[in-house]
Amino acid sequence: MHTTARLLGPLFLLAGLAACSDTTAAHSTLFTRNPCTGPDTLVLAVAEATRMDCSNGGTTVTLAGDGASYLIVPEFATDNALDQFVEYNLASGDVASTSAAAAARAMRAPGGSVAAPTGTLPPVRPNVAQRAIDRFMLSREAGVAAAARRAGPSLARAARPPARAVAAPPDTGSVRSFKVLSNYVGTETFATVGAKLEYVGANVLLYVDTLAPAGGFTQAQLQAFGQYFDQTLFPIDTAAFALPSDVDTNGHVIMLLSPTVNQLTTTSDCETQGFVGGFFEPEDFSGSANSNNGEVFYGIVPDPNGVYSCAHSVDDLESFLPAVFLHELQHLICFSQHVIIGGGDPESSWLDEGQSIVAEELGAVHYEQMCPPPSCRTDPSQLFPDSAQGFVQDFLYDSYVYALLPDTASVTLHSDADDGLSWRGGDWLLVRWLSDQAGPGFLRRLEQGPADGVADIEAATGQSFPQLFANFGLALYTDSLPGLPRTTAPAADRFTSRNVKQLWARVYATSGPSTDFPLEDPVQLFAVTSDTTQYVLDPGTVTYFRLDTPANAATVTIRFAGPGGTSFDPALQPQMAIFRLPAGQ
């Protein structure tokens, strides 16, 4: 339930790399072959990829040598483990040349592999407050899901088919009361507010708090605002994912703009913590005294004079609230499909979050399709049209942060209750890549699954998650190899809707070099040598190595193992994705 703009705190690169730093003195050794599942000697054609499964207790893979170079991506492809670092080593014994650990982990220098014309990007804004309320909302979901199962049919587990009778909407201008969360830190409190129905659409009922401050929407602006959410944004989400439930049988999602939401953030906190732009409230499905018993999105109101908290103009809301709405509406859809309609548990939070970031991205896609370059751009070199700028921040900045240190932030073990940017960027990359690979209907199929992230992905794609995770890990590097056509890598090892290296290069061109954005291509390769120093890898993550085999060696054996060469727990799903690099790479 993470939305809107964000604060990229200093990403201290050397400190981050220390997560992979020496845990013992550097040394080397010979080791005994203990093959992972696969051929005795792995022979790959140039630009061919494969996955070596080491969950059989195996720790070694033997590759054809003779000067061949390989991309080696060790992984723990699981969501069934503790979110804690696992010690490992990737070494080639004494066959390959030995180098010091520091050299083996040296950062790859910035390259010029991707064209990145100059142009502006959206400013990075604080987002701590939004993440805080999202963590709070997540804490409600399990309890509400249990209540929903106890309630049974009384929560109207049906998906609003066209023939379903719904109540006629209230008259425009009518006023009703709502319970709105007024404090979530310490003692949870709700305020009763009165709100006027300002817009009645086919999908959205827009209410505005009667205590909204002066200087907000004009009537014409309000009608255009409601129409935009009703006729553009709502269909974007529901076409991609599903319709939400309709427990109040009104055939609409309610959008309530209230200064009570503004007041969730103090004026002093706004500058450093950001603000709560909006949220979806699971409590509304609980039937409790504070439930509004319907599908409601809560958002802030324009407050240009800062009466209730920091100032927000109408232009501000038009800039950031659409992305918040798309993000939170997906959470609402996901919860209602899995819990209210399906009668099960909430979706795994890491996958739910990845889908919601994709939902934001779909707002950008809508305008990108309407305005191919260079149209609709203040600067013709912009990657995104002006109208798409407010939707791109999550996947643009967070994915760079993830790719810079991908071994430290699990994409399968974090939840929306966790802070942090990089795992969210990883989850967007994973869901975006999966959607590219699985094609139309994939996101909708996820909403129909058993509310278990890995199981949902396997059901929606028809493939095993370890195989998918192997190809995903490769794609972050093999898509758009420098100087070669994108089609050089197999289709499974590429994105199709996005050139992520171009996105990262644009971030670097406009915001780097800096501690936050030190490289044009943040995916770093480290050398496989005979050094058996232990490093650490978070389950549900990847890391990147390069093996250059000697020209005079017919084969080279590498070992992916725990301390002392021990096998990994099979539950970690240890594996290596391997890609033979073309000459010159």
PLY file of the C-alpha trace (Angstrom):
ply
format ascii 1.0
element vertex 585
property float x
property float y
property float z
element edge 584
property int vertex1
property int vertex2
end_header
0.00 0.00 0.00
2.96 2.21 -0.71
2.22 5.18 -2.89
3.13 8.61 -4.19
6.49 10.30 -4.03
9.44 9.14 -2.07
12.58 10.11 -0.18
15.76 8.50 -1.45
17.98 8.63 1.59
21.73 8.44 1.06
22.56 5.03 -0.37
26.08 4.74 0.99
27.54 2.52 -1.67
30.58 1.27 0.18
28.54 0.55 3.27
26.01 -1.27 1.11
28.68 -3.33 -0.56
29.87 -4.33 2.90
26.81 -6.58 2.98
28.81 -8.70 0.56
32.20 -8.07 2.13
34.69 -10.48 3.62
33.57 -12.49 6.64
36.90 -14.41 6.78
40.39 -13.83 5.49
40.68 -14.42 1.74
41.94 -17.90 0.85
41.59 -20.51 -1.87
41.26 -24.26 -2.05
40.63 -27.26 -4.25
37.22 -28.84 -3.91
35.49 -32.09 -4.80
32.82 -32.16 -7.46
29.32 -32.45 -6.03
27.11 -31.82 -9.07
23.91 -29.84 -8.99
21.12 -31.28 -11.12
22.14 -31.12 -14.78
24.68 -32.42 -17.27
28.12 -33.60 -16.18
29.63 -30.78 -18.25
27.44 -27.83 -19.16
27.93 -26.80 -22.77
26.13 -23.63 -23.86
26.06 -21.93 -27.23
26.88 -18.23 -27.27
23.94 -16.23 -25.80
22.27 -19.41 -24.53
20.95 -19.58 -20.96
20.07 -22.33 -18.51
19.26 -22.95 -14.86
21.22 -25.31 -12.62
19.16 -26.58 -9.69
21.24 -27.12 -6.55
18.36 -28.11 -4.25
19.49 -31.76 -4.57
22.35 -31.04 -2.18
24.73 -30.39 -5.04
27.20 -27.54 -4.88
29.18 -27.67 -8.14
28.69 -27.09 -11.85
31.29 -27.92 -14.50
31.26 -25.70 -17.57
32.97 -25.95 -20.93
36.10 -23.79 -20.92
38.42 -22.94 -23.80
38.14 -19.21 -23.12
34.33 -19.06 -22.84
32.89 -16.36 -20.60
29.73 -16.76 -18.53
27.30 -14.69 -16.53
26.65 -16.59 -13.29
23.66 -15.55 -11.17
23.42 -17.44 -7.84
19.99 -17.28 -6.26
17.74 -18.54 -3.50
14.46 -18.68 -5.41
12.07 -18.97 -2.49
9.45 -17.23 -0.40
9.68 -19.98 2.23
12.62 -18.88 4.37
13.58 -16.43 7.06
14.37 -12.95 5.80
17.98 -13.08 6.88
21.32 -13.27 5.09
22.67 -16.69 4.16
26.43 -17.16 3.94
27.72 -18.45 0.62
30.74 -18.59 -1.62
31.01 -18.81 -5.39
34.48 -19.97 -6.43
36.26 -21.74 -9.24
38.84 -23.66 -7.25
42.44 -23.35 -8.31
41.68 -23.66 -12.02
41.04 -19.97 -12.62
43.46 -17.27 -11.56
43.33 -16.12 -7.96
42.68 -12.51 -7.02
42.06 -10.71 -3.77
38.54 -10.50 -2.45
38.50 -6.75 -2.86
39.31 -7.09 -6.54
36.76 -9.86 -6.97
34.09 -7.56 -5.62
35.28 -4.44 -7.44
32.56 -2.26 -8.91
32.23 -2.32 -12.66
33.05 1.10 -14.07
30.28 3.23 -15.61
29.84 2.51 -19.30
28.20 4.20 -22.23
26.13 1.23 -23.32
22.70 2.84 -23.46
21.65 6.00 -25.20
20.29 8.36 -22.56
19.33 11.73 -24.03
19.05 14.47 -21.49
15.70 15.48 -20.11
13.92 16.20 -16.87
12.60 13.62 -14.45
10.00 14.02 -11.69
11.46 15.39 -8.46
12.02 12.93 -5.65
9.79 13.69 -2.69
9.56 12.28 0.84
7.29 9.27 1.26
7.92 8.05 4.80
4.45 9.02 6.08
2.69 7.18 3.27
4.63 4.00 3.97
3.86 4.33 7.69
0.12 4.40 7.20
0.36 1.57 4.71
2.08 -0.57 7.34
-0.71 0.27 9.72
-3.37 -0.70 7.20
-1.66 -4.00 6.49
-1.91 -4.92 10.16
-5.71 -4.94 9.78
-5.94 -7.29 6.83
-5.57 -10.68 8.53
-8.17 -9.82 11.16
-10.62 -8.48 8.59
-10.10 -11.59 6.46
-10.96 -13.81 9.43
-14.10 -11.74 10.09
-15.08 -12.00 6.44
-14.83 -15.79 6.52
-16.99 -15.90 9.64
-19.55 -13.58 8.03
-19.93 -15.83 4.98
-22.48 -14.73 2.38
-23.40 -11.61 4.34
-20.44 -9.82 2.78
-21.85 -10.34 -0.71
-19.11 -12.43 -2.27
-19.94 -11.64 -5.85
-18.01 -9.63 -8.39
-20.63 -7.19 -9.63
-21.76 -8.90 -12.85
-23.52 -6.53 -15.26
-26.93 -7.99 -14.53
-26.65 -7.50 -10.79
-29.20 -5.08 -9.38
-27.59 -2.14 -7.62
-29.07 0.68 -5.65
-29.57 3.98 -7.43
-26.86 6.49 -6.40
-27.81 9.31 -4.06
-28.58 12.69 -5.51
-25.69 14.97 -6.32
-25.41 17.51 -3.52
-26.66 15.13 -0.83
-24.65 14.80 2.37
-23.78 11.67 4.31
-21.49 10.87 7.21
-18.35 8.74 7.16
-15.97 7.39 9.76
-12.43 8.47 8.82
-9.21 7.44 10.50
-7.93 10.48 12.37
-4.94 8.98 14.19
-3.03 5.73 13.74
0.04 6.39 15.89
-0.43 5.12 19.41
-4.16 5.25 20.12
-6.21 4.61 17.00
-9.07 7.08 16.60
-11.75 7.85 14.04
-13.59 11.07 13.29
-17.14 11.33 12.03
-17.24 13.69 9.05
-19.97 14.97 6.82
-19.30 14.89 3.07
-21.18 16.20 0.08
-21.64 14.12 -3.08
-20.08 16.29 -5.77
-19.82 13.89 -8.71
-21.72 10.77 -9.75
-20.00 8.72 -12.42
-20.48 5.26 -13.84
-17.85 3.85 -11.46
-16.95 6.46 -8.86
-18.93 8.55 -6.39
-16.85 11.57 -5.40
-17.56 13.01 -1.95
-15.83 16.08 -0.52
-15.78 16.84 3.20
-18.01 19.77 4.10
-15.12 21.20 6.15
-12.74 21.32 3.18
-10.81 24.62 3.34
-11.37 27.51 1.00
-9.32 27.92 -2.15
-9.80 24.36 -3.33
-11.60 23.06 -6.40
-13.85 25.23 -8.44
-17.02 23.44 -9.45
-15.72 22.98 -12.99
-12.42 21.58 -11.70
-14.24 19.23 -9.39
-16.36 17.82 -12.20
-13.31 17.34 -14.42
-11.45 15.73 -11.51
-14.27 13.28 -10.82
-14.64 12.46 -14.49
-10.92 11.72 -14.79
-10.96 9.22 -11.93
-14.25 7.70 -13.07
-13.68 7.37 -16.81
-9.90 7.06 -17.14
-8.24 5.81 -13.95
-10.87 3.35 -12.71
-11.04 1.56 -16.08
-7.23 1.36 -16.29
-7.06 -0.63 -13.04
-10.14 -2.77 -13.50
-9.29 -3.70 -17.09
-5.86 -4.92 -15.99
-6.78 -6.57 -12.68
-10.50 -7.10 -11.93
-13.53 -5.36 -10.56
-13.62 -4.86 -6.81
-16.32 -6.35 -4.62
-19.52 -4.41 -3.98
-20.51 -5.08 -0.39
-22.74 -2.00 -0.24
-24.44 -2.89 -3.56
-24.11 0.64 -4.90
-22.20 -0.34 -8.05
-19.47 2.23 -7.32
-16.24 2.86 -5.47
-16.53 5.85 -3.16
-13.77 8.45 -3.30
-13.79 10.61 -0.17
-11.56 13.69 0.04
-11.29 14.93 3.60
-9.02 17.26 5.60
-9.00 14.53 8.24
-6.58 12.74 5.90
-4.48 15.91 5.58
-4.24 16.06 9.37
-2.73 12.59 9.59
0.58 14.37 8.92
1.67 17.41 10.91
2.92 20.48 9.11
6.39 20.05 10.59
6.61 16.41 9.47
5.59 17.17 5.91
8.99 18.43 4.84
10.97 15.49 6.18
8.45 12.64 6.32
6.22 13.50 3.40
2.46 13.21 3.78
-0.33 10.69 3.56
-1.86 11.21 0.14
-4.51 8.52 0.38
-5.27 4.98 1.43
-7.57 1.99 1.19
-9.07 1.01 4.56
-9.62 -2.76 5.19
-11.68 -1.78 8.25
-14.51 -0.95 5.84
-15.02 -4.68 5.31
-15.02 -5.53 9.02
-18.57 -4.59 9.94
-17.24 -2.78 13.02
-18.59 0.48 14.44
-15.88 2.34 12.50
-16.58 0.61 9.21
-18.23 2.46 6.32
-19.33 -0.92 4.94
-18.29 -0.28 1.39
-15.42 0.16 -1.02
-13.87 3.54 -0.16
-10.70 5.35 -1.21
-9.68 8.14 1.19
-7.63 11.10 -0.05
-6.51 14.55 0.99
-8.26 17.74 -0.08
-6.64 20.82 -1.61
-5.45 23.11 1.18
-3.50 25.90 -0.53
-3.14 27.95 2.66
-2.01 25.06 4.86
-4.96 25.28 7.25
-4.91 21.59 8.25
-1.31 20.61 7.51
1.24 21.43 4.81
-0.17 23.29 1.83
-1.52 21.39 -1.19
-2.88 23.16 -4.24
-5.35 21.76 -6.75
-2.42 21.34 -9.13
-0.61 19.26 -6.49
-3.52 16.87 -6.17
-3.85 16.58 -9.92
-0.15 15.67 -10.05
0.16 12.98 -7.36
-3.31 11.74 -6.40
-4.00 9.80 -9.64
-1.01 7.51 -8.97
-2.11 7.09 -5.33
-5.58 6.14 -6.51
-4.35 3.55 -9.02
-2.04 2.04 -6.40
-4.63 1.87 -3.62
-7.45 0.75 -5.89
-5.34 -2.27 -6.86
-4.89 -3.05 -3.17
-8.65 -2.76 -2.73
-9.26 -5.03 -5.74
-6.68 -7.55 -4.55
-8.11 -7.68 -1.04
-11.70 -7.92 -2.18
-10.96 -10.55 -4.83
-8.97 -12.80 -2.49
-10.85 -12.21 0.74
-14.37 -10.89 0.11
-15.12 -12.63 -3.18
-12.77 -15.60 -2.85
-13.28 -16.14 0.88
-9.56 -16.72 1.46
-6.54 -14.97 2.86
-5.04 -11.68 1.70
-2.48 -11.94 -1.10
1.19 -12.22 -0.15
2.07 -8.63 0.54
5.22 -8.56 -1.61
3.25 -9.57 -4.69
0.34 -7.29 -3.81
2.79 -4.38 -3.62
4.43 -5.28 -6.91
1.03 -5.30 -8.59
0.15 -1.92 -7.11
3.35 -0.36 -8.43
2.52 -1.83 -11.85
-0.94 -0.27 -11.44
0.72 3.13 -11.06
2.87 2.41 -14.09
-0.26 1.67 -16.13
-1.19 5.32 -15.71
2.06 6.24 -17.44
1.48 3.59 -20.12
-1.91 5.13 -20.88
-0.31 8.47 -21.74
2.72 6.95 -23.44
0.38 5.21 -25.86
-1.55 8.42 -26.45
1.61 10.49 -26.94
4.46 8.65 -28.66
7.74 10.61 -28.64
8.42 13.42 -29.12
4.81 14.61 -28.72
3.31 15.92 -25.47
6.74 16.65 -23.99
8.04 19.96 -22.73
11.49 18.66 -23.65
11.31 16.48 -26.81
14.04 14.21 -25.40
11.92 13.15 -22.41
11.30 9.43 -22.12
7.82 10.11 -20.78
5.21 12.63 -21.88
4.39 15.39 -19.42
1.08 13.73 -18.52
2.88 10.51 -17.50
5.43 12.10 -15.17
3.34 11.75 -12.00
3.05 7.98 -12.45
6.66 6.96 -12.96
8.47 7.62 -9.70
8.03 4.26 -7.97
9.31 2.06 -10.74
11.89 4.53 -12.03
13.82 5.34 -8.86
13.17 2.24 -6.76
14.18 -0.18 -9.52
17.54 1.59 -9.84
18.11 1.31 -6.09
17.27 -2.40 -6.23
19.51 -3.12 -9.23
22.44 -1.40 -7.53
22.36 -3.83 -4.56
20.06 -6.70 -5.59
21.48 -9.23 -3.12
20.41 -7.27 -0.04
16.63 -6.82 -0.49
14.40 -9.86 -0.88
11.58 -9.47 -3.36
9.69 -12.50 -1.95
10.07 -12.14 1.81
9.30 -8.48 2.42
5.79 -7.28 3.11
4.05 -3.96 2.88
4.66 -3.72 6.61
8.38 -3.29 5.86
10.10 -0.04 5.15
12.53 0.42 2.31
12.67 1.31 -1.36
14.80 -1.31 -3.05
12.64 -4.37 -2.46
9.70 -2.46 -3.89
11.76 -1.69 -6.96
12.62 -5.37 -7.23
8.98 -6.35 -6.95
8.01 -3.95 -9.73
10.77 -5.37 -11.93
9.60 -8.93 -11.23
5.91 -8.27 -11.85
6.69 -6.16 -14.93
8.92 -8.91 -16.36
6.37 -11.61 -15.54
3.62 -9.60 -17.21
5.79 -9.14 -20.30
6.48 -12.87 -20.45
2.98 -14.16 -19.64
1.14 -11.68 -21.83
-2.41 -10.27 -21.64
-4.51 -11.43 -18.72
-1.59 -12.25 -16.45
-2.38 -9.56 -13.87
-6.03 -10.57 -13.83
-5.09 -14.23 -13.32
-2.98 -13.26 -10.30
-6.07 -11.80 -8.62
-7.87 -15.12 -9.00
-5.13 -17.19 -7.39
-4.88 -18.86 -3.97
-3.44 -15.79 -2.18
0.07 -17.19 -2.03
2.57 -15.22 -4.06
4.65 -18.03 -5.54
1.63 -20.31 -6.06
-0.28 -17.48 -7.74
2.60 -16.79 -10.11
2.96 -20.44 -11.01
-0.79 -20.78 -11.61
-0.90 -17.62 -13.73
2.12 -18.56 -15.87
2.07 -22.35 -15.94
5.80 -22.39 -15.08
7.78 -23.17 -11.95
8.81 -20.19 -9.90
12.50 -21.21 -9.70
12.70 -21.30 -13.51
10.94 -17.95 -13.76
13.18 -16.43 -11.11
16.28 -17.66 -12.94
15.21 -16.00 -16.18
14.16 -12.84 -14.36
17.56 -12.58 -12.70
19.31 -12.95 -16.05
17.04 -10.42 -17.76
18.23 -7.58 -15.54
21.64 -7.95 -17.18
21.12 -9.69 -20.53
18.39 -7.40 -21.84
20.23 -4.84 -24.00
23.78 -6.16 -23.91
26.15 -3.29 -24.81
26.59 -2.90 -28.54
24.37 -5.86 -29.47
20.73 -6.13 -30.58
18.26 -6.75 -27.76
17.31 -9.99 -29.50
20.78 -11.40 -28.74
19.48 -12.79 -25.46
16.68 -15.39 -25.46
13.16 -13.97 -25.26
12.76 -15.33 -21.73
15.74 -13.25 -20.63
14.44 -9.87 -21.80
11.77 -7.34 -20.96
9.47 -6.32 -23.80
7.46 -3.34 -22.57
10.37 -1.49 -20.95
14.05 -1.07 -21.64
15.07 -0.92 -18.01
18.69 -0.11 -18.82
17.49 2.94 -20.71
15.41 3.96 -17.68
18.39 3.55 -15.37
20.67 5.40 -17.75
18.21 8.31 -17.74
18.18 8.34 -13.93
21.96 8.44 -13.96
22.10 11.14 -16.64
19.75 13.43 -14.74
20.66 12.63 -11.11
24.18 11.19 -11.12
26.92 10.62 -10.60
26.12 10.66 -6.89
26.00 8.33 -3.93
22.39 7.54 -4.84
23.05 7.05 -8.55
26.73 6.16 -9.05
26.50 4.11 -12.27
24.83 4.38 -15.64
24.01 0.66 -15.43
23.59 -0.25 -11.77
23.82 -4.04 -12.30
27.40 -4.85 -11.27
29.42 -7.94 -12.19
32.01 -9.47 -9.87
34.72 -11.92 -10.88
34.53 -15.63 -10.09
37.97 -16.64 -8.84
39.44 -19.32 -6.59
38.88 -17.08 -3.58
36.60 -18.92 -1.14
35.78 -15.95 1.07
32.21 -16.10 2.40
29.65 -13.50 1.35
25.96 -13.16 2.15
22.83 -13.37 0.03
19.24 -12.69 1.09
16.71 -15.38 0.08
14.53 -14.14 -2.76
17.38 -12.12 -4.25
20.04 -12.41 -6.93
23.64 -11.35 -7.42
25.89 -11.22 -10.47
29.24 -12.81 -11.27
31.36 -13.23 -14.37
33.46 -16.31 -15.08
36.22 -16.05 -17.70
37.59 -19.51 -18.38
41.26 -19.96 -19.35
41.90 -20.67 -23.02
43.96 -23.73 -22.07
41.31 -25.32 -19.80
38.76 -27.66 -21.40
36.44 -27.30 -18.41
36.11 -25.18 -15.28
34.22 -26.27 -12.19
32.59 -23.70 -9.96
31.18 -24.24 -6.50
28.18 -22.45 -4.97
28.18 -23.52 -1.34
27.81 -22.55 2.28
30.63 -22.28 4.84
33.22 -25.00 4.38
31.63 -26.14 1.13
28.43 -27.35 2.77
25.20 -27.82 0.83
22.34 -25.38 1.28
18.99 -26.18 2.85
16.82 -27.34 -0.09
14.01 -25.07 1.17
16.14 -22.11 0.05
15.81 -23.40 -3.53
19.50 -22.74 -4.26
20.25 -22.43 -7.96
22.43 -20.73 -10.52
21.18 -19.05 -13.68
23.94 -19.22 -16.30
24.29 -17.34 -19.58
27.17 -17.66 -22.01
28.36 -14.18 -22.84
29.06 -13.20 -26.45
32.60 -12.26 -27.34
33.53 -8.77 -26.22
31.00 -8.63 -23.39
0 1
1 2
2 3
3 4
4 5
5 6
6 7
7 8
8 9
9 10
10 11
11 12
12 13
13 14
14 15
15 16
16 17
17 18
18 19
19 20
20 21
21 22
22 23
23 24
24 25
25 26
26 27
27 28
28 29
29 30
30 31
31 32
32 33
33 34
34 35
35 36
36 37
37 38
38 39
39 40
40 41
41 42
42 43
43 44
44 45
45 46
46 47
47 48
48 49
49 50
50 51
51 52
52 53
53 54
54 55
55 56
56 57
57 58
58 59
59 60
60 61
61 62
62 63
63 64
64 65
65 66
66 67
67 68
68 69
69 70
70 71
71 72
72 73
73 74
74 75
75 76
76 77
77 78
78 79
79 80
80 81
81 82
82 83
83 84
84 85
85 86
86 87
87 88
88 89
89 90
90 91
91 92
92 93
93 94
94 95
95 96
96 97
97 98
98 99
99 100
100 101
101 102
102 103
103 104
104 105
105 106
106 107
107 108
108 109
109 110
110 111
111 112
112 113
113 114
114 115
115 116
116 117
117 118
118 119
119 120
120 121
121 122
122 123
123 124
124 125
125 126
126 127
127 128
128 129
129 130
130 131
131 132
132 133
133 134
134 135
135 136
136 137
137 138
138 139
139 140
140 141
141 142
142 143
143 144
144 145
145 146
146 147
147 148
148 149
149 150
150 151
151 152
152 153
153 154
154 155
155 156
156 157
157 158
158 159
159 160
160 161
161 162
162 163
163 164
164 165
165 166
166 167
167 168
168 169
169 170
170 171
171 172
172 173
173 174
174 175
175 176
176 177
177 178
178 179
179 180
180 181
181 182
182 183
183 184
184 185
185 186
186 187
187 188
188 189
189 190
190 191
191 192
192 193
193 194
194 195
195 196
196 197
197 198
198 199
199 200
200 201
201 202
202 203
203 204
204 205
205 206
206 207
207 208
208 209
209 210
210 211
211 212
212 213
213 214
214 215
215 216
216 217
217 218
218 219
219 220
220 221
221 222
222 223
223 224
224 225
225 226
226 227
227 228
228 229
229 230
230 231
231 232
232 233
233 234
234 235
235 236
236 237
237 238
238 239
239 240
240 241
241 242
242 243
243 244
244 245
245 246
246 247
247 248
248 249
249 250
250 251
251 252
252 253
253 254
254 255
255 256
256 257
257 258
258 259
259 260
260 261
261 262
262 263
263 264
264 265
265 266
266 267
267 268
268 269
269 270
270 271
271 272
272 273
273 274
274 275
275 276
276 277
277 278
278 279
279 280
280 281
281 282
282 283
283 284
284 285
285 286
286 287
287 288
288 289
289 290
290 291
291 292
292 293
293 294
294 295
295 296
296 297
297 298
298 299
299 300
300 301
301 302
302 303
303 304
304 305
305 306
306 307
307 308
308 309
309 310
310 311
311 312
312 313
313 314
314 315
315 316
316 317
317 318
318 319
319 320
320 321
321 322
322 323
323 324
324 325
325 326
326 327
327 328
328 329
329 330
330 331
331 332
332 333
333 334
334 335
335 336
336 337
337 338
338 339
339 340
340 341
341 342
342 343
343 344
344 345
345 346
346 347
347 348
348 349
349 350
350 351
351 352
352 353
353 354
354 355
355 356
356 357
357 358
358 359
359 360
360 361
361 362
362 363
363 364
364 365
365 366
366 367
367 368
368 369
369 370
370 371
371 372
372 373
373 374
374 375
375 376
376 377
377 378
378 379
379 380
380 381
381 382
382 383
383 384
384 385
385 386
386 387
387 388
388 389
389 390
390 391
391 392
392 393
393 394
394 395
395 396
396 397
397 398
398 399
399 400
400 401
401 402
402 403
403 404
404 405
405 406
406 407
407 408
408 409
409 410
410 411
411 412
412 413
413 414
414 415
415 416
416 417
417 418
418 419
419 420
420 421
421 422
422 423
423 424
424 425
425 426
426 427
427 428
428 429
429 430
430 431
431 432
432 433
433 434
434 435
435 436
436 437
437 438
438 439
439 440
440 441
441 442
442 443
443 444
444 445
445 446
446 447
447 448
448 449
449 450
450 451
451 452
452 453
453 454
454 455
455 456
456 457
457 458
458 459
459 460
460 461
461 462
462 463
463 464
464 465
465 466
466 467
467 468
468 469
469 470
470 471
471 472
472 473
473 474
474 475
475 476
476 477
477 478
478 479
479 480
480 481
481 482
482 483
483 484
484 485
485 486
486 487
487 488
488 489
489 490
490 491
491 492
492 493
493 494
494 495
495 496
496 497
497 498
498 499
499 500
500 501
501 502
502 503
503 504
504 505
505 506
506 507
507 508
508 509
509 510
510 511
511 512
512 513
513 514
514 515
515 516
516 517
517 518
518 519
519 520
520 521
521 522
522 523
523 524
524 525
525 526
526 527
527 528
528 529
529 530
530 531
531 532
532 533
533 534
534 535
535 536
536 537
537 538
538 539
539 540
540 541
541 542
542 543
543 544
544 545
545 546
546 547
547 548
548 549
549 550
550 551
551 552
552 553
553 554
554 555
555 556
556 557
557 558
558 559
559 560
560 561
561 562
562 563
563 564
564 565
565 566
566 567
567 568
568 569
569 570
570 571
571 572
572 573
573 574
574 575
575 576
576 577
577 578
578 579
579 580
580 581
581 582
582 583
583 584
